[in-house]
Amino acid sequence: VCPRVGNSDVLCVYKEFQVHGEVCLKKHVSRLVANNKYRETPKFERSRNVELSKGGPYNGTYQKVGAFNNAPLYHCEEIGWIFYNRKSSTWRMRADTGEGKCAVGSLVTAQRNEKTHQAGIISKVLPGNKFEISWADGDETDKIKARSDLELCDGGDNFADDGSFLLEAPVDELLGDSAPPVGGWMAAPESSGYVPLEGFKYGMKKLGFDLEGAELKKWTDQLLSKTGAGKEVIMRRPSVDISFDKLFEQSGGGEDGPGAWKKIGEGAFQAYLMSKGFTENCHLLQTEHPYRAERHSWSKDISIPEAKGCKLIFSKKCETYDSCAKFMIKTGGIPKSTVGPGMRVEVEGKDGLRRFGTVLEVDAEKGGKTVKLDLEASDPDEEESPAKEKTPEEKPAEEFAFVVDGDFEKIRVEYFLKTTKPGDEIQGFKLEKSMPMAPVGITGFKERKTAHKEGVKDWYRLDVVQTMLGWSQSVYDEIGGDGMTKEPMQAEDVLKDLDGAVKTLNAALAKTSWDDEENLTFYFINGCTHRLVPEAHITFKGKVSDEIKKFEVREDNENPKIEDLGLGLAFSAGVRCGWVLSVEDTLSEDNTGIQPKISKEELVANPEKLLEMENVTLVLECEEPEQSCDVEMYSENFYNCDIESNFCTVQFETDGDGCSYPERRWGVLCLVVPKDFEPKEGELKWKWLTSDDVGEDVKDLPILKEASTSAAKVGTLSPSDDHIKIIKEVEVEDSTFLQLADGQWIPIFQEDEDGNKTSVLAKVEPWDEVMAGASEILNHAEGVADANPLVSREGWDEERLRALCMRHGWEFEWMSEDGERRRRGAERQGLVAMPFATTKSDTQCPDGFETKSS
């Protein structure tokens, strides 16, 4: 009947479509048609694993390894367990302490050929996360298997609920104890984040709180608690009702709770470094261990003021999967994080408008900068732009813009008017003509509802063009009144009448009577994007020599180069050694500040004359604004290095390969210190290596009376996580022996029956100990209190598909050969009105036919 409706045979090669604009799953999708494979797959072939996401360091795939408390038990090696606690009627996630780890004697199964799996027992641990298997049938072939090829049969047999947990969630009413819930997970007090007491005091001091005596007791009475190991620390959320975030906001600290806790963590890190003899301006760079097996990247700007260079020290554990997972060090250019007042930028605002300006102020809390715009637009075509059609009386004397340092955010907030009204939350919108790049702001919030939940802050700006031309475009035409904008058709219509647009928006907030099916959508932005211009205008309040110590005169260039630069306005703006003085711009009208009274010839011949001048404005330029990659490291090729500059940008990126090899995705741990810094010599310490490190079981070491293998044995030393403190190390017979505090000796190796020696102890370098301790401080401080963990099943079946459709209000059906064509055809036929009555039947013989009687 309708051969082209729902018939994929006539759609040529491609079966896809493109959507230009927004897609709302609830409004724009009506039906999910699923392939039959999701119900035809046998149960024994379906995945029973669950995936934990948005949980920070606890993310991963948790395999079902058995049962505990008559409920499923899930395990993710080296991360943790998900189990049901019947006493509290909650699902919990706790850290892995090695119960489910492959070891000698573990029962496993693995594929021996294309058809069968075979059981076996691990007989030997080999390097590279490989294992030797003794098969149940006694066959000696194919004995070496990688960890990814093995399935641990008794992975849950050794599991025990010791009462500790990192995440907890109440049971789902429908799922009960049959499966963990998708949402509702909350961090346990210990995993919400914690810092040592001394680190907390130092961090609070950085925030302006000098905690001593009664003032300190006020905080410790509520936040001081013990970890599972019995250590007293300051916890971010020691209970459901008490949290640092609430206490800090009540104290009037001027920052939000999460931002303040982040600074507490940084303060605890700095306090730890200083306790080890380091300076507080050192930096720690690290990935997750192991890092996620998915495509991602991050970068960080490093600056150590007044240092002669930077030294980067890498942990010996550093390793990435391959050359597509690399760590890069870039120097030169102008890192955005170093930019401050005086730097020149180009700002991009509404409808593609661009303006040049100078950074006026840095606002770390908002994550951006205030820019004073040049009064003349940089683009000559802008004279015809609607934004320039102003009378002299309307044009403000000064114009500004707020630009973001990090990611530009555009937040879509939709109000379903049947349940919530935007006027119940937003007080109103205001037009600020002094902010032409994003002229519409928020006057305030009455309550914290929909917009606040989406992340909109008080200082966010409204994207007035997209709001007026978005999904609610037709709604604004219904709002009558003098001076209000009717339904706009193009961006120019909005920009020509911003006063009318704001009146219309405020009228929409004030309206209380709406059709239940209508909704209003607003678009908010956290600021404008910008591009750095390699130029800075610096007005020196005192002598220039207070900051610029020396210029380098160049024969081939009239612009002298800064050879020595101290702290001050120029450094705060982002100027660094190697920048040049633009002689021509400094002495021309392009210098909007105070021009120095000196001729061009004098300045070129002797730039040192500038150093003694006061209250002058210099135009400084960066000749190489683009950064260059000096160092690139990947796989196991990580090494300590020095860079000549005291600032650089580090970047890590990966393509996501290596999901089956977590041991090759350990990641990066690096400490950045001043180039000439050396750590103080402390106690000599050694640590035990693991069986994974040495490729065999680590056994007890003999304690000897003398440093010799033939010396009398007086005891044994068992492997542990604690470091071994020694007073001396010596080389005897090509072997290393360590003297303990009591004068006895131990070898650093163990010896097998054939006399082969394997080192099982490794020296703890001062760098390694500090890096490990600093990493632990930051990881514990970060926690997962701000995370919103989700646990979802890895596979899809009918139950999960129908739950997805129920969530979004979709219809559901199974795919059939012509099911969609028949359904669409029936819909079209249903559009044709059938007559209410038919004509009387005709019993006469049709024309051209004869009856027998005739």
C-alpha positions in Angstrom: 0.0 0.0 0.0 2.8 2.4 1.0 6.0 0.9 -0.4 8.3 3.8 0.6 7.1 4.2 4.1 9.4 2.4 6.5 10.9 0.3 3.7 14.7 0.4 4.1 15.2 -1.3 0.7 14.5 1.9 -1.1 16.9 4.1 1.0 19.9 3.3 -1.2 23.1 2.6 0.7 23.0 4.8 3.8 20.5 4.5 6.6 21.1 7.6 8.7 20.0 11.2 9.1 21.5 14.4 10.3 19.9 16.7 12.9 20.9 20.3 12.8 19.9 21.8 16.1 18.9 20.5 19.5 17.6 16.9 20.1 15.5 16.3 23.2 15.1 12.6 23.8 11.7 13.1 25.6 10.2 15.4 23.0 11.8 14.2 19.7 11.9 10.5 20.0 8.7 8.5 20.1 9.7 4.8 19.7 12.7 2.5 20.2 12.8 -0.4 17.8 15.3 -3.0 19.1 17.2 -5.7 17.2 16.0 -9.2 18.2 19.5 -10.2 19.2 18.9 -8.6 22.6 16.2 -11.2 23.4 17.5 -14.1 21.4 21.0 -14.2 23.1 21.1 -17.2 25.4 21.3 -16.3 29.1 24.6 -18.0 29.6 26.1 -15.7 26.9 24.8 -12.5 28.4 27.1 -10.2 30.4 26.4 -10.1 34.1 29.0 -7.4 34.8 28.2 -3.9 35.9 29.9 -0.6 35.0 30.6 2.1 37.6 31.0 5.6 36.1 31.3 9.1 37.4 32.9 7.7 40.5 36.4 9.2 40.0 39.1 6.7 41.0 36.5 3.9 41.5 35.4 3.8 37.8 35.7 0.5 36.0 34.0 -2.7 35.0 33.1 -4.9 37.9 32.8 -8.6 37.0 30.3 -10.9 38.7 32.5 -13.4 40.6 30.0 -15.2 42.8 27.6 -14.4 45.6 27.8 -12.9 49.1 24.9 -12.7 51.6 22.7 -14.5 49.0 23.2 -11.6 46.6 25.5 -11.0 43.6 29.1 -10.1 44.3 31.1 -8.0 41.8 34.8 -7.4 41.7 37.1 -5.0 39.7 40.8 -6.0 40.2 42.9 -3.5 42.0 39.9 -1.1 42.5 37.2 -2.7 44.6 34.2 -4.8 45.3 30.4 -4.2 45.0 28.3 -6.2 47.5 25.1 -6.3 49.4 25.2 -5.6 53.2 22.1 -7.3 54.6 22.4 -5.7 58.0 22.1 -2.1 56.7 20.0 -3.1 53.7 22.4 -1.2 51.4 24.7 -1.9 48.5 28.3 -1.0 49.2 31.5 -0.6 47.3 34.8 -1.1 49.2 38.5 -1.1 48.2 40.3 -4.1 46.9 42.8 -5.4 49.4 44.1 -8.3 47.2 41.4 -11.0 47.9 40.6 -11.4 44.2 44.1 -11.2 42.9 45.6 -14.0 40.7 48.3 -15.8 42.8 49.9 -19.2 43.0 47.2 -21.7 43.8 44.3 -19.7 42.3 41.8 -21.7 40.4 41.2 -20.2 36.9 39.6 -21.1 33.6 40.9 -20.0 30.2 40.3 -20.8 26.5 42.6 -23.6 25.2 41.2 -23.8 21.7 38.4 -22.2 19.6 35.7 -24.4 21.2 36.5 -25.2 24.8 37.5 -23.6 28.1 39.6 -25.6 30.6 40.2 -25.3 34.3 43.6 -25.1 35.8 45.6 -23.8 38.8 48.3 -21.0 38.6 51.6 -22.6 39.3 53.9 -19.7 38.7 53.7 -15.9 38.4 55.7 -14.5 35.5 56.8 -11.0 34.6 54.6 -8.9 32.4 51.4 -9.9 34.2 51.6 -13.5 32.8 51.0 -16.8 34.5 52.0 -20.4 34.1 49.0 -22.7 34.4 48.8 -26.4 35.4 45.9 -27.7 33.4 43.4 -30.2 35.0 43.9 -32.7 32.2 47.7 -32.7 32.7 48.4 -31.4 29.2 51.7 -29.5 29.1 50.9 -27.4 26.0 49.8 -23.7 26.0 50.7 -23.2 29.7 51.6 -19.5 29.6 48.5 -17.2 29.7 48.1 -13.4 30.1 45.9 -12.0 32.9 43.3 -10.8 30.4 42.9 -14.5 29.2 42.1 -15.8 32.6 38.8 -15.9 34.6 39.2 -16.3 38.3 36.8 -19.1 39.5 37.2 -18.6 43.2 37.4 -14.8 43.0 34.7 -14.3 45.7 35.6 -17.2 48.0 38.1 -15.1 50.0 35.9 -12.0 50.2 34.8 -10.8 53.6 32.9 -7.8 54.7 35.2 -6.0 57.2 32.7 -3.1 57.7 34.7 -0.6 55.6 33.2 0.9 52.4 33.8 3.8 50.1 30.4 4.2 48.4 27.0 3.2 49.7 23.5 3.3 48.2 20.0 2.2 49.4 18.4 -0.8 47.6 16.2 -0.1 44.6 12.5 -0.9 45.4 12.2 -3.0 42.3 15.6 -4.6 42.2 16.1 -5.3 45.9 19.1 -7.5 46.6 19.1 -8.9 43.0 21.3 -6.1 41.6 22.9 -2.9 42.7 20.9 0.3 42.0 21.8 2.7 39.2 21.9 5.9 41.3 21.7 7.1 44.9 25.3 6.3 45.6 27.0 8.5 48.2 30.6 8.6 49.4 31.4 7.2 52.8 32.9 9.7 55.3 36.4 8.5 54.6 36.1 8.6 50.8 34.5 12.1 50.9 37.9 13.5 51.3 40.2 14.1 54.3 43.5 15.9 55.2 45.9 15.8 58.2 45.2 18.3 60.9 48.4 20.3 60.3 47.6 20.5 56.6 44.1 21.7 57.4 45.4 24.5 59.6 47.8 25.6 56.9 45.1 25.5 54.2 42.7 27.5 56.4 45.5 30.1 57.0 45.8 30.5 53.2 42.0 31.2 53.2 42.4 33.9 55.9 41.5 31.8 59.0 44.2 31.6 61.7 42.9 28.6 63.7 44.2 28.4 67.3 42.7 27.6 70.6 38.9 27.9 70.8 38.6 28.8 67.1 40.4 25.6 66.2 38.3 23.5 68.6 35.1 24.8 66.9 36.2 23.1 63.7 37.8 20.0 65.1 34.8 19.2 67.3 32.7 18.7 64.2 35.2 17.6 61.5 37.9 15.6 63.4 37.4 11.9 62.9 39.3 8.6 62.5 39.9 6.7 59.3 39.6 2.9 59.0 43.3 2.6 59.9 42.7 4.6 63.1 44.4 7.8 62.0 42.9 11.1 63.2 42.2 13.5 60.3 39.9 16.3 59.2 37.1 14.9 57.1 35.2 16.9 54.6 31.9 15.1 55.5 32.2 13.1 58.7 28.4 12.4 58.7 25.3 13.0 56.6 24.4 16.2 58.6 27.8 17.7 59.1 30.2 18.8 56.3 33.0 21.2 55.8 31.2 22.9 52.9 28.3 24.0 55.1 30.5 25.1 58.0 32.7 27.2 55.7 29.8 28.9 54.0 28.2 29.7 57.4 31.5 31.2 58.5 31.3 33.9 55.8 34.6 32.9 54.1 33.6 34.4 50.8 34.0 31.3 48.8 31.8 28.3 48.1 32.5 25.1 50.0 33.9 22.9 47.2 36.3 25.7 46.1 37.5 26.2 49.7 38.0 22.5 50.2 40.1 22.4 47.0 42.4 25.0 48.5 42.5 23.1 51.7 43.8 20.1 49.8 46.4 22.3 48.1 47.4 23.8 51.5 47.8 20.3 52.9 50.1 19.3 50.0 52.2 22.4 50.5 52.5 21.8 54.2 53.6 18.2 53.6 56.3 19.4 51.1 57.7 22.0 53.6 57.8 19.3 56.3 60.1 17.3 54.0 62.4 20.3 53.4 60.8 21.4 50.0 59.6 24.8 49.1 55.8 25.4 48.8 56.0 26.5 45.1 56.6 22.9 43.9 54.0 21.1 41.8 52.8 17.5 41.5 51.6 16.2 38.2 49.7 12.9 38.1 47.2 10.8 36.2 44.9 8.2 37.7 46.7 4.9 38.5 45.9 3.3 36.2 44.6 6.0 33.9 41.2 5.4 32.1 41.2 3.3 29.0 39.3 5.9 27.0 40.3 8.9 24.8 41.0 11.9 27.0 43.6 14.6 27.7 44.5 17.3 30.1 47.0 20.1 30.4 48.4 22.2 33.2 50.5 25.4 33.3 53.5 25.3 35.6 55.2 28.5 37.0 57.9 28.8 39.6 58.5 32.6 40.0 62.1 33.8 40.4 63.5 30.3 39.7 66.3 29.9 37.1 64.5 27.0 35.6 62.5 23.9 36.4 63.5 20.3 37.2 61.0 17.5 36.5 61.4 14.3 38.5 59.5 11.2 37.4 58.5 8.2 39.4 60.1 4.9 38.4 56.7 3.5 38.0 55.7 5.8 35.1 54.5 3.9 32.1 51.9 4.3 29.4 50.5 1.8 27.0 52.1 3.0 23.8 53.3 6.1 21.9 49.6 7.2 21.5 49.5 7.8 25.3 52.1 10.4 25.8 53.3 13.1 28.2 54.5 16.4 26.7 56.4 19.4 28.0 55.9 22.6 26.1 57.8 25.9 26.6 57.6 29.4 25.2 54.4 31.1 24.2 51.9 32.7 26.6 50.1 30.2 28.9 46.6 31.5 29.7 47.0 30.8 33.4 49.9 33.3 33.6 47.9 36.2 32.1 47.1 39.1 34.4 46.4 42.9 34.3 48.0 44.6 31.4 47.9 41.7 28.8 46.2 42.4 25.5 43.4 40.1 24.4 40.8 39.8 21.6 37.3 39.1 22.9 34.6 37.2 21.0 31.1 38.0 22.0 27.5 37.8 20.8 26.8 37.1 17.1 30.5 36.9 16.2 31.4 40.4 17.4 35.1 40.8 18.2 36.8 43.6 20.2 40.4 44.2 21.4 41.0 45.1 25.0 43.4 45.0 28.0 43.0 42.7 31.0 42.0 44.8 34.0 41.4 42.3 36.8 41.8 38.5 37.4 38.9 36.8 39.3 40.0 33.4 40.4 36.7 32.6 42.0 34.8 33.1 38.8 37.6 31.5 36.7 38.2 34.4 34.4 39.2 38.0 33.8 37.6 41.4 33.4 38.8 43.1 30.2 38.6 46.8 29.5 37.6 47.1 25.8 39.1 49.5 23.4 36.5 52.1 22.5 37.1 51.6 18.8 36.2 48.2 17.3 39.0 46.3 15.6 36.9 45.3 12.5 36.0 48.3 10.2 32.9 46.5 9.1 31.5 46.7 12.6 30.3 50.3 11.8 27.4 48.7 10.1 26.7 46.2 12.9 23.5 46.8 14.9 25.5 46.9 18.1 27.1 50.1 16.9 23.9 51.9 16.2 23.9 54.1 19.3 23.4 57.7 20.0 26.3 59.5 21.7 24.2 59.8 24.8 23.6 56.0 25.0 27.2 55.0 24.5 29.0 54.3 27.9 32.3 56.0 28.6 34.0 52.7 29.3 33.1 49.2 28.1 34.1 45.9 29.6 33.8 42.1 29.1 34.3 39.0 31.2 36.4 36.3 29.6 36.8 32.7 30.9 40.1 31.0 31.4 39.0 27.4 31.3 36.2 25.7 29.3 33.5 27.9 27.9 30.1 26.8 29.2 26.7 27.2 27.6 24.0 25.8 29.9 20.5 25.1 28.6 17.8 25.5 31.3 14.3 24.3 30.4 11.3 25.1 32.6 8.3 22.8 32.2 5.6 25.4 33.0 3.1 22.7 34.2 5.3 22.1 37.2 7.7 25.1 37.6 7.7 28.7 36.6 11.0 30.5 35.8 9.7 33.6 37.7 9.7 31.5 40.9 13.5 31.2 40.7 14.9 34.1 38.7 14.3 37.7 39.9 14.8 39.3 36.6 17.2 40.2 33.7 19.1 43.4 33.3 20.6 45.2 30.3 24.2 46.4 31.0 25.3 48.5 28.0 28.8 48.7 29.5 29.1 45.0 28.8 28.5 44.9 25.0 29.9 41.5 24.3 27.2 39.8 26.6 24.9 42.7 27.6 22.2 40.8 29.5 22.8 39.6 33.1 20.8 38.2 36.0 19.6 40.5 38.7 19.5 37.7 41.2 17.8 34.5 42.3 14.7 34.2 44.6 15.3 30.5 45.2 17.8 27.8 44.1 15.8 25.5 41.7 16.2 24.4 38.1 18.9 26.8 36.9 20.9 26.3 40.1 20.8 22.5 39.7 22.1 22.9 36.1 25.1 24.9 37.4 24.1 28.5 36.6 25.8 31.0 38.9 24.7 34.6 39.9 27.3 36.2 37.6 26.5 34.1 34.5 25.3 36.0 31.4 22.3 35.3 29.3 22.8 34.3 25.6 20.0 36.6 24.6 20.2 35.7 20.8 19.9 32.0 21.3 17.3 32.3 24.0 15.0 34.5 21.8 15.6 32.3 18.7 15.6 28.9 20.4 12.8 26.5 21.3 10.7 29.2 23.0 10.8 31.6 20.0 7.1 31.4 19.3 6.2 31.9 23.0 7.6 35.5 23.0 5.2 36.5 20.3 2.3 35.7 22.6 3.6 38.2 25.3 2.0 41.5 24.5 2.8 45.0 25.7 4.4 48.3 24.7 8.1 48.2 23.9 8.3 44.5 23.8 10.0 42.4 21.1 7.6 40.5 18.9 8.6 37.1 17.6 12.2 37.7 16.2 13.3 36.0 13.0 17.0 36.7 12.9 19.8 37.7 15.3 19.7 41.3 14.0 16.1 41.6 15.2 17.2 40.9 18.7 20.4 43.0 18.7 18.6 46.0 17.2 16.2 46.2 20.2 17.9 44.8 23.3 15.7 47.0 25.5 12.6 45.4 24.1 14.2 41.9 24.3 14.9 42.3 28.1 11.4 43.7 28.7 9.9 40.7 26.9 12.1 38.3 29.0 11.1 40.0 32.3 7.4 39.8 31.2 7.9 36.1 30.7 9.2 35.8 34.2 6.3 37.8 35.6 3.6 35.7 33.7 1.9 33.2 35.9 -0.8 31.8 33.5 0.6 29.4 31.0 -0.6 26.5 28.8 0.3 23.3 30.6 2.0 21.9 27.5 4.3 25.0 27.0 7.8 25.3 28.3 10.5 28.1 28.4 14.1 27.6 27.6 17.0 29.9 28.5 20.7 29.7 27.6 23.3 30.9 30.0 27.1 31.4 29.5 29.9 31.7 32.0 31.6 34.5 30.0 33.1 35.2 26.6 35.9 33.4 24.8 39.1 35.2 24.0 42.4 35.0 22.1 45.6 36.2 23.6 47.5 39.0 21.8 51.3 38.7 22.3 51.5 42.2 23.8 51.2 43.8 27.2 50.9 47.4 28.2 52.5 47.8 31.7 52.4 51.0 33.7 55.2 51.0 36.2 54.2 52.8 39.4 57.8 53.0 40.7 61.1 52.6 38.9 61.2 50.3 35.9 64.3 48.7 37.5 62.3 47.5 40.4 61.0 44.8 38.1 63.1 44.7 34.9 66.7 44.3 36.0 68.4 44.2 32.6 67.8 44.5 28.9 69.8 42.7 26.2 70.8 44.9 23.2 70.6 43.0 19.9 72.5 44.1 16.8 70.0 42.7 14.3 66.9 44.1 16.0 66.1 47.5 17.5 63.8 46.0 20.1 65.8 45.1 23.2 65.1 41.8 25.0 64.3 41.4 28.7 67.2 39.4 30.2 66.4 39.5 33.9 62.9 40.0 35.3 61.7 40.1 38.9 58.3 39.9 40.4 55.9 42.7 39.9 53.2 44.1 37.5 54.9 42.8 34.4 55.3 39.3 35.8 51.7 39.3 37.0 50.5 40.3 33.5 52.3 37.2 32.0 55.5 38.8 30.8 58.6 36.6 31.1 62.3 36.7 30.3 62.7 36.7 26.5 60.0 39.2 25.8 61.0 42.4 24.0 60.4 46.1 24.4 58.5 47.4 21.3 60.3 50.7 20.9 58.0 52.0 18.1 54.7 51.2 20.0 56.0 52.5 23.3 56.8 55.9 21.8 53.7 56.1 19.6 50.0 56.9 20.1 49.4 53.1 20.3 50.7 53.5 23.9 47.5 54.3 25.7 49.3 55.0 29.0 52.2 57.3 29.9 54.8 57.6 27.2 58.4 57.8 28.4 60.2 61.1 27.6 63.0 59.7 25.5 63.8 59.8 21.8 63.8 56.6 19.7 67.5 57.0 18.9 68.4 57.2 22.6 66.3 54.3 23.5 67.6 52.0 20.8 71.2 53.0 21.6 70.9 52.6 25.4 67.7 50.9 26.7 69.2 50.9 30.2 68.0 54.6 30.5 64.5 53.3 30.8 65.3 51.4 34.0 65.7 54.6 36.1 62.4 56.1 34.9 59.2 56.2 37.0 55.5 56.2 36.2 55.9 55.2 32.5 54.0 52.7 30.3 56.0 50.2 28.3 54.6 48.1 25.4 56.2 44.6 25.7 55.8 41.9 23.1 56.3 38.2 22.8 58.2 37.3 19.6 57.3 33.6 19.8 53.7 33.4 21.0 53.2 29.8 20.0 54.4 27.1 22.4 56.9 24.4 21.2 57.0 20.8 22.4 60.5 20.2 23.9 60.0 16.8 25.5 57.7 13.9 24.6 57.6 10.7 26.8 55.6 7.5 26.5 55.7 3.7 27.2 58.5 3.2 29.7 60.7 6.0 28.3 60.3 8.5 31.2 63.4 10.3 32.5 64.2 13.3 34.7 64.9 16.5 32.8 65.6 20.2 33.3 64.2 23.1 31.3 65.7 26.6 31.2 62.5 28.5 31.6 60.7 28.9 35.0 57.3 28.3 33.3 56.0 25.6 31.0 52.9 23.7 30.0 52.6 20.0 30.5 50.0 17.9 28.6 48.9 14.3 28.8 46.8 12.6 26.1 45.8 9.1 25.2 43.7 7.4 22.5 42.2 5.0 25.0 44.0 1.8 24.0 45.1 -0.9 26.5 41.9 -1.7 28.3 43.0 -5.3 28.9 46.5 -4.2 30.2 46.0 -2.0 33.3 49.6 -2.8 34.4 50.8 -1.0 31.3 48.5 2.0 32.0 50.0 3.0 35.3 50.3 6.6 34.1 52.5 9.5 35.2 53.7 10.8 38.6 56.0 13.8 38.4 57.3 16.4 40.9 58.3 19.8 39.5 60.9 21.8 41.6 63.2 24.7 41.0 66.1 23.7 38.8 68.8 24.1 41.4 66.9 22.4 44.3 68.2 19.2 45.8 66.4 17.2 48.6 68.0 16.8 52.0 69.6 13.5 52.7 67.4 11.6 55.2 67.3 8.1 56.6 68.3 5.2 54.3 65.2 3.2 53.5 64.5 0.2 51.4 61.1 -1.3 50.4 59.9 -4.8 49.5 59.1 -5.5 45.9 55.9 -7.4 45.0 55.6 -10.8 43.2 54.4 -8.8 40.1 57.6 -6.8 40.2 60.0 -9.8 40.4 58.0 -12.4 38.6 57.9 -15.0 41.4 56.8 -15.3 45.0 58.6 -13.1 47.5 59.8 -15.1 50.5 61.2 -14.3 53.9 64.8 -13.0 54.0 67.4 -14.4 56.4 68.7 -12.1 59.2 72.5 -12.7 59.4 75.2 -11.9 61.9 77.6 -10.7 59.2 77.3 -9.4 55.7 78.0 -12.7 54.0 75.8 -15.6 52.7 77.8 -18.0 54.8 77.2 -16.1 58.0 75.1 -17.6 60.8 71.4 -17.1 60.5 69.7 -15.5 63.6 66.1 -15.0 62.3 64.0 -14.1 59.3 62.4 -10.9 58.0 59.0 -11.2 56.4 57.7 -9.1 53.4 55.5 -6.2 54.4 54.3 -2.8 53.2 56.5 -1.0 55.7 59.9 0.5 54.7 63.0 -1.0 56.2 65.3 1.5 57.9 69.0 0.7 57.6 72.2 2.3 58.8 74.6 1.0 56.2 74.8 -0.9 52.8 77.8 -2.8 51.6 78.8 -4.8 48.5 80.2 -8.3 49.4 80.9 -11.0 46.8 79.0 -9.0 44.1 76.0 -8.9 46.4 74.4 -6.1 48.4 73.8 -6.5 52.1 72.0 -4.0 54.4 72.7 -3.4 58.1 69.7 -3.0 60.3 69.4 -0.7 63.3 70.3 -3.6 65.7 73.5 -4.3 63.9 72.3 -7.4 62.1 72.4 -7.9 58.3 70.0 -8.9 55.5 70.7 -9.6 51.8 68.6 -7.7 49.2 68.1 -10.9 47.2 66.5 -14.3 47.6 68.1 -17.5 46.2 66.4 -20.5 44.7 67.5 -24.2 44.7 69.7 -23.7 41.6 71.5 -20.7 43.2 69.8 -18.1 41.0 69.5 -14.7 42.9 66.5 -12.4 42.5 66.5 -8.9 44.1 63.4 -8.5 46.3 64.3 -5.1 47.9 64.7 -1.7 46.3 66.1 1.5 47.6 63.7 4.3 48.4 65.0 7.5 46.9 64.1 10.8 48.6 62.3 11.9 45.5 60.2 8.7 45.4 59.2 8.9 49.0 58.1 12.6 48.7 56.2 12.0 45.5 54.3 9.0 46.9 53.4 10.9 50.1 52.4 14.0 48.2 50.2 12.0 45.8 48.5 10.3 48.8 47.8 13.7 50.4 46.1 15.0 47.2 44.2 11.8 46.4 42.8 11.6 50.0 41.9 15.3 49.9 40.1 15.0 46.6 37.9 12.0 47.5 34.6 11.6 45.6 32.3 13.8 47.6 31.5 15.9 44.5 31.0 12.8 42.2 27.6 11.3 41.3 28.4 7.6 40.8 26.2 5.6 38.5 26.2 1.8 38.3 24.7 0.3 35.1 24.6 -3.2 33.6 27.2 -3.8 30.9 24.9 -5.8 28.6 21.4 -4.9 27.2 18.4 -7.2 27.4 14.6 -6.7 27.2 14.3 -5.7 30.8 16.8 -2.9 30.5 15.5 -1.7 27.1 12.0 -1.4 28.5 13.2 0.4 31.5 15.0 2.9 29.2 11.8 3.5 27.2 9.8 3.9 30.4 12.3 6.5 31.6 11.9 8.7 28.5 8.3 7.9 27.7 9.0 6.0 24.5 7.1 3.2 22.8 9.0 -0.1 22.5 8.8 -2.8 19.9 11.0 -5.6 18.5 12.4 -5.2 15.0 10.7 -7.3 12.3 11.2 -7.5 8.6 8.3 -5.3 7.7 6.9 -4.2 11.1 7.8 -0.6 10.8 6.4 -0.3 7.2 3.1 -1.9 8.3 2.9 0.4 11.3 3.6 3.5 9.2 1.2 2.4 6.5 -1.6 1.9 9.1 -0.9 5.3 10.5 -1.4 6.9 7.1 -4.6 4.9 6.4 -5.9 6.1 9.7 -5.6 9.7 8.5 -8.3 9.1 5.8 -11.8 9.6 7.1 -14.1 6.6 6.3 -17.8 7.4 5.3 -20.4 6.9 8.0 -22.7 4.9 5.7 -22.3 2.9 2.5 -24.7 2.9 -0.5 -27.2 0.2 -0.9 -25.9 -3.0 -2.4 -26.5 -3.6 -6.2 -27.8 -7.1 -6.9 -28.0 -6.7 -10.7 -25.6 -8.6 -12.9 -22.6 -6.6 -14.0 -22.5 -5.1 -17.5 -21.2 -7.5 -20.0 -22.1 -10.7 -18.1 -25.0 -13.0 -18.9 -27.0 -15.2 -16.5 -28.0 -18.8 -17.2 -31.6 -17.9 -17.5 -30.9 -15.4 -20.3 
